[in-house]
Amino acid sequence: MSSSPDAKTWSDEDRELRGQRMTVVRPLRVLARLIAINIGVSLIYRAELVLFTLANLTIPLISLMIWHAALRGGARLPVDEHYLGTYFVVLGLVTMLTSSWMMGELAGDIRLGVLSSWLVRPSAAWLRYVANNLAEKILKLTIVLPVVGILWWIYRDSVALPSSPLIWLAFLVSTAFAAILVFALDLAAGALAFWFDDVSALSQAKFTLSTILSGQVVPLALMPAWSQTFVDVQPFRFMVSFPIEVLTNTFSRGELLGGLALQAGYVVLFCGLAWLTWRAGVRSYTAVGG
Amino acid sequence: MKANGDYVVTARSLTKTYKFHEQGAGLWSGLKSVFNRQYQTRLAVDGIDFQIARGEIVGLLGPNGAGKTTTLKMLSGLLHPTSGELDVLGYRPAELRPDYLKRISLVMGQKTMLWWDVPAMDTLLLHKQMYDLTDEDFSASVTELAELLDVTDLLSVQVRKLSLGERMRMELLTALLHRPEILFLDEPTIGLDVVATARVREFLIEINRRRNTTILVTSHDMDDIEALCERVLIVDHGRIWYDGQLADLVLRTRPRKRVRATYAESIATANLSALDVHGEVTRESDRVLRLEIDREALPVVLQQLATVAPLVDVDVADAEVEEIIRELFTRRKDVV
């Protein structure tokens, strides 16, 4: 069993040089390649993607019609028509951009041992969930944007979009923060599958709670007055509602910066929680076997 | 065995225990377990010691639940040992350090690294980034392995459209793309037909020859082990019962040779008396004899067989390895 003269084995020096060159860039290149693969896979199941995306747009669409009709019917609300119009037209877009669906997938990968083949490769195993999330959002954007455009045109008299580039920038930043926040929560909750056989009940509880408290069903501005203090500071607000509130341009500069700072704090907190849960989970996984 | 410095794997008193909760059948047991969980500990690997030298192909054999896969998972880093020492290429595998993972590869016959819905080339391109391969290294490795595995035309075919054998060959290509120094294989031929199995075996022997890749393989298929491995570790109940060459195992446990002689006409019983002294002689039919004889007596017996009646064919063989292993597991006797 000796190597043939033409055998090529990489020396330690070769490997070291490769390692130094790619330490920072490698995860990004892996992520880019994973996104490309995920886009390829999603395009194969394109009909499913279109149906799923359109189905998710129905809630904001119906809510928009109901609240619009209620206001026209003389309902007295703490917000005006422009607030509601803007809120629901943008809601579908923000919900899509900030959504995450990895909890079930991660739980399945842990339960079925699929994670094993990822853990023995020199790349963070969770990168594939990030890639899947980003890839599907890129594709969904091509469906959601035209629909939102049509809605805006239909309800253009009730929609008041800001003209200030700074507000748009703040909207983009807070949407990005919200997306990270939702993903980190999903990762932390999904990682509980390292210890529990079934996390579907937790997933359902999280879904119900976040749907209501993030403002996906009813704008948080319409919540009872006695609950406003809690509603304003709880983390789910910063997962969907806050970016839309930024766009409705109802904040003072101080309120906007304070809100962004609180959101950034939640991002740090939830990312830290996800990191700790993931690390402890992988340790537990390698302790008991996958 | 190689010199000390050549060992790529060293395990000393390697032990792994699993803790799991126990629950009886029925509603009452279910309710009881909510408030008072009973745990049990199972010893999967029981203080084993072994070393593997660079370039060796070693077979890890044992019945289900013997501790083979647990050992393989500890070697690849997927499992933390409960106690003992494990050194692979100078690393502690359980730390899952990227530098270490770049030097090994794990192929699990029942779990895939390939993306199901896209061509295998997509997974290969992903591995190019994961393992920091240059364009030249990537192309050279893909070309060499695809030719060896005869899958060049399949690289652009969706993985789910490949046959099981083709998929396993793609799996091996993916695993060896980054030229790992050690390849861990868990049941690589499971479910494959005879032709596909032969191709996998030939490929592994060739890659070991060309790249000096160390291979540790678990398999239920004894033919795999016979074809690939000079050395075997026989594991049962978490312990190593035998560590050595397959041929030595045969010699040690079943030293007798098996001979089957076919004649052109019926054999007279009187002519067989001279053969009896060398071992057991049985008649398979009027014209066929089966003998199990002492190894040293083989030349004499062959001469005597020629005198019994007009001889048509003689077949000489050792006991089947599968039979030996089966017997070994049944007896669970230490043969070391």
Interface residues (C-beta under 8 A of the other chain):
Chain A: M1 S2 S3 S4 D6 A7 K8 T9 W10 R15 R18 G19 R21 M22 R26 R29 V30 A32 R33 L34 A36 I37 G40 V41 I44 Y45 G113 V114 S116 S117 L119 V120 R121 P122 S123 R283 T286 A287 V288 G289 G290
Chain B: Y18 K19 G55 E56 I57 T70 K73 S76 G77 L78 L79 H80 A94 L96 P98 D99 L101 K102 R103 I104 S105 L106 M108 K111 T112 M113 W115 D117 V118 D122 T123 L125 L126 H127 K128 Q129 M130 Y131 D132 A140 R179 E181 N208 R209 R210 R211 N212 E230
